[in-house]
Amino acid sequence: MMQTLAVVETAEELEALPYDAVVESGGRPAIKGESGAWWYADGQAWEPALPANVLFLPET
């Protein structure tokens, strides 16, 4: 299990996360793509439900 780095509670906070950030929403991890879409392991792109746990932030 990955450690939560932060909790995102608003759409603005979610939007501000950088490309390649990983969040967990509803027990499912999603990665932010270059286009800003959130991609799940099954290939679907959905906006994560809030609040969402931030699991990874890339070095900037």
Order of alpha helices (4+ residues) and beta strands (2+ residues): beta-alpha-beta-beta-beta-beta
